[in-house]
Amino acid sequence: MTQKKPEKPEKPLFRQVFEASTVGIHLVLSMAVGIAIGYGLDSLFNTFPYLSAIFFVIGIIAGFKEVFRIAKKAERMSNGNNDKKDI
């Protein structure tokens, strides 16, 4: 006789919605921080718009990297692998 593994209850709906809403926040904030750093450096070195554009692109890359990290974490959780190791 084999025992069934107890299934974990699903996350509440509001928790799932909260986790999904953070994706947009991460994208917008990373782009804003990137352009703010670039604009500050442009003002300091009088190189406008070069550093602003470079740091804006870096902010976009950082935002998408965070989105992929969140997506992998959600996939791991849905597959039942609940280890706390971050990517």
Backbone torsions as a table, in degrees:
resi	resn	phi	psi	omega
1	MET	NA	124.5	179.7
2	THR	-103.3	144.4	179.1
3	GLN	-92.6	139.7	175.8
4	LYS	-79.5	142.4	176.9
5	LYS	-74.9	129.2	-179.2
6	PRO	-65.3	133.6	-179.6
7	GLU	-82.3	141.9	177.3
8	LYS	-77.2	142.2	177.4
9	PRO	-68.3	150.4	178.0
10	GLU	-64.8	151.9	175.3
11	LYS	-68.1	147.2	176.7
12	PRO	-61.1	153.3	-176.6
13	LEU	-58.6	-43.1	-177.8
14	PHE	-64.7	-31.0	177.4
15	ARG	-69.1	-40.5	177.9
16	GLN	-65.5	-40.8	178.9
17	VAL	-65.8	-40.9	178.5
18	PHE	-61.4	-45.7	179.9
19	GLU	-64.2	-37.9	178.6
20	ALA	-69.7	-33.6	-178.4
21	SER	-72.5	-20.3	180.0
22	THR	-71.0	-19.2	180.0
23	VAL	-61.0	-50.0	179.3
24	GLY	-64.8	-37.7	178.7
25	ILE	-63.4	-42.9	179.5
26	HIS	-63.0	-42.3	179.8
27	LEU	-62.5	-49.5	-176.4
28	VAL	-66.5	-45.0	-178.7
29	LEU	-65.7	-39.7	-179.9
30	SER	-66.6	-37.9	176.7
31	MET	-67.5	-41.0	-179.8
32	ALA	-64.9	-42.6	178.5
33	VAL	-64.7	-42.2	178.7
34	GLY	-60.3	-46.1	-178.8
35	ILE	-71.9	-31.5	177.3
36	ALA	-66.4	-43.6	177.4
37	ILE	-63.3	-45.5	179.3
38	GLY	-61.8	-42.2	179.7
39	TYR	-65.9	-40.4	177.9
40	GLY	-62.6	-43.2	177.7
41	LEU	-68.6	-36.1	175.9
42	ASP	-62.1	-42.2	178.5
43	SER	-64.6	-37.3	-178.5
44	LEU	-70.3	-41.8	-174.8
45	PHE	-104.4	3.4	-178.7
46	ASN	52.6	51.9	-178.9
47	THR	-120.6	20.4	-175.5
48	PHE	-55.4	135.5	7.0
49	PRO	-106.1	14.2	-170.0
50	TYR	-64.6	-52.4	-178.5
51	LEU	-69.6	-31.5	176.5
52	SER	-61.6	-44.0	-180.0
53	ALA	-66.5	-42.6	-179.6
54	ILE	-62.6	-47.5	-178.4
55	PHE	-73.0	-25.0	173.3
56	PHE	-64.7	-44.3	177.8
57	VAL	-64.5	-40.7	177.3
58	ILE	-62.4	-38.6	177.0
59	GLY	-63.9	-39.9	177.3
60	ILE	-63.5	-44.5	179.3
61	ILE	-61.7	-43.8	179.2
62	ALA	-63.6	-39.2	178.9
63	GLY	-63.7	-44.5	179.3
64	PHE	-69.4	-32.6	176.1
65	LYS	-62.4	-41.7	178.1
66	GLU	-66.8	-38.2	177.7
67	VAL	-62.5	-43.6	178.3
68	PHE	-65.6	-36.0	177.5
69	ARG	-64.5	-41.4	178.6
70	ILE	-66.3	-40.4	-179.9
71	ALA	-65.0	-41.3	177.9
72	LYS	-65.5	-38.7	178.3
73	LYS	-64.1	-42.6	178.6
74	ALA	-64.6	-38.7	178.2
75	GLU	-65.7	-42.6	177.6
76	ARG	-60.1	-42.8	-179.1
77	MET	-66.9	-36.2	-179.0
78	SER	-73.8	-25.1	178.2
79	ASN	-85.3	-3.9	177.1
80	GLY	90.6	3.1	178.1
81	ASN	-91.3	98.1	-171.9
82	ASN	-99.6	25.7	179.0
83	ASP	-68.6	153.7	-172.9
84	LYS	-90.2	9.7	-177.7
85	LYS	-69.6	122.7	176.3
86	ASP	-89.2	157.6	-178.8
87	ILE	-86.4	NA	NA
